[in-house]
Amino acid sequence: MTNNTALVTEKTNTIIKLENVSKVFSNKQEENRVLQNISFDICEGDFIAIVGPSGSGKSTLLNILVGFDTPTFGEVTLHNKKISDLKSKQLTNWRKENLGFVFQSHNLIPVLSVYQNVELPLLLNNVPKSERFTTVLNTLEVVGLKEKFFNRPAQLSGGEEQRVAIARAMVHNPSIIIMDEPTGSLDRKNANHILNTLKIINQKYNTTIVMVTHDVKATEYAKSVIDLDKGSC
């Protein structure tokens, strides 16, 4: 981790900290304050649901959390290191090693098998081939899709595709899984299956989960809920 040494600090269970974060978009005509004075910590083992009406800044908040966007005011720290002090390469390396992403649209590669889709983060992290096979198989077992090893995405149901996306997000053992509307396109049965899977991952592996959702049922699985109302909480 030679390019990321600035992030190696004393042990703490706080992974990401937001302090008075605000985001303002402006043009010549008007100013739009999307987020206002947001402060909270994301710690090891947290399961956080971020909720709020459309336009309340949920997606903007996610982007700021992981360094895809910067706050207009306030500060974000990663393991006690200010994100504004990090070089682009350091931030990229931190995301690659510590984050897994799951989106509503799955973003699976159609021409690859379930195994190959889940294997991708291990390839990007230069994990040896001998380790990749066992790791992928064990991860697929966690999400209940070991028997779908050779299938292509087109051969899966929507719920199964989302479970593959979750497996891909967790296969490299990230500190945090970031999820944007993971149950948004699913029926209640498949949504509950996904939520139960996330609960198991959170409890068994102590993986931190941060989830944006419109699904009221999903908030019942979270340990804490951040409710954005007009961009504030």
N, C-alpha and C positions, 0 to 999 in steps of 0.2 A: 504494500500500500504506500509506495514511495511518494506518489504525487498527492497524497491525501493526509500527510502527517499533521497538518494544522488542525485536523479534526480529532486527533487522538488526545483526549483530556482525561482528567480523573473520572473514575466511575460515577455515574449518576443514572438515575432511572428516568430523568427527563430527556427525551430525545429532541423534541421541537418545542420551542417556547415563542409565543407571540405576545408582544407588549404594545398596547395602544396602536394597533395596526389600522390604518385607514387607506382607502384607495379612492382616488378622484380621477375621473375622466373628464376632460374639458376640451372645448373648442371655442371659437370666437364668440359664439352666441350664448353658450350656457356651460354650467359646471354640474357634473353628475357625480355625487358622492355615493359610491356603491357600497363601501364598507366604512364603518365609523367606530374607532376606538375598540377594536377587538383584542381581547387579552385572554389567553388560556394556555395550558401546558398539555403536551402529548407525551405520556410516559409509557415505559415498558409495560405491556400487558393490557393497555387500555383498549376498549372497544367503544369508539365514539361515533355517534350519528349526528350529522349536520343537516338540519332541516330548515325550511323556510319557503315562502312563496316564490314564484318565478320572479326573477329580477332582484332578489334579495342579496345576491352576491355569493352564492354557494360555490359556483364554479371558479369565480375569481379568487375566493378564499383558498380553494384547493391548489390553484396555480401558485399562489403566494407561499403556501405551506412548503412546497417542494422546490421553490426557486425558479419556476417557469415565468413568474412575473414578480415585480418588486412593489412594495407598498409605497404610497405617496408619503405617508408619515408612519412613524412607529418602527419597530425592530423585530426581526425574526432571527432566532438563534438555533443552531444545530449542534447538539452536544456542547453547549456553552460557548460556541464560536459564532460570532455575528455573521450572518449570511452575506451581508454587504461587504465584508472583509475578504471573502473567498474569491479566488480566481475561478474563471469559467471551467477550467479543467478539473479543479478540485471539486466543484459542485457536481459536475458530470460524474466523476468517479464516486462521489458519495451517493448519488442517486442510484447508480448501477449496482453498488454493493449493498445498499440499505433499503431500497424501495422495490415493491412490486405493484403493478398497476392492473386494475380490472375496470373495463368500461362497459357501458350498456350494450354497445354494438359488438362485443367480443373481440373483434380485430384478429380473428384466427386466419391463418394463411390457407386458402382453399386447397392448394395442390399438395400440402403437407399432411401427413398422418397426425393423429392425436399425439403419438409419441414425439414426432418431430416438432410439433408446435410447442409442446411443453419443454422440450430439450433446449430451445433457443436461448434462454437466459444463461444456461450453463455453457453453451458455446461462446457467448459474448464474454463470459467471465473466465474463459480458457480452462474449464474443468476437464481433466483427462477423460478420454472416451470410456475407460474401464470403470470410472466412477459414475459417469452420466447414466448408464443403463439402469443401474440399481436405484439411483436417486429418482429418476423419472418414474420407474415402476412403483416405488414406495409412495411417491406423491400421488400418482393416479389411484392408488389403493385408498389413500386418505379421502379423496373426493368421490370414491365409489365408481371409478371408470377404468379399472385395470383391464376389464374384459374388452374395452373399446380401443385397445392399444393400436391396432392397425387401421382403424376407421378414419375416413376423411370427414371434415366438418359437415359436408352436405349430407352425410349419413347419420347425423346426430339430431336430437330434438333441441329446441331452444334452451331448455334447462341443462342438457348435457353439454352444449357448447359453452354455457356460462361456467359450468364446473371445470371444463378444460381450461378456460381463461383463468380461473382461480388457481388451478394446479400450476399453470405457467407462471403466475405471479408469485407463488410461494416456493417454487422448486429450488431456488438458490438461497433459501432460508433468510429472507429479508427481515429487517427489524420492524418494518411497517408495510402493510398492504393498503394502498389507496384505492378507493372504489367510488365510481361515479354512477349512481343509479343502477346498482347491480341486479335489482329485481324489477326494474321498470318495464321490461318487455315480456315479463313472465306471468303465467296464470298463478293463482294463489298456491296451488299444490307445489309447483316447481319453485316458486318464490320461497316457500317455507323450507323446502329441501336445501336451497342455497343458504338460507339464514341459519339453519341447523348446522350445515357444514362449516360456516364461518364461526359459529359458536364453539364448535369442537376445535378448530384450528387455534382460536384465541385462547381457549382454556388448556388444551393439551400442550401446545408449543409456546405459549406466552407471546404469540405474535400480536403486535399492535395493529388494530384495524381502524381506519378512518373512512367513514362511509357517508357520502351525500345521498340523500334519499327523499322521495315524496311519499314513500310507503309507511304509513302510520304503524303497521304491524312490525316493520323492521326495527323501529325504535325500541320495541319491547325486548329485543335481543341485545341492545347496547347497554354498556355500563354507565354511560353518560350521554346526554343529548345537548347539542348546541343549537339553539333556536334563533335563527337570524330573522330579525324583524326590521325591515327597512335598512338592512346592512349593519345592524348592531346586535350585540348579544350581552 
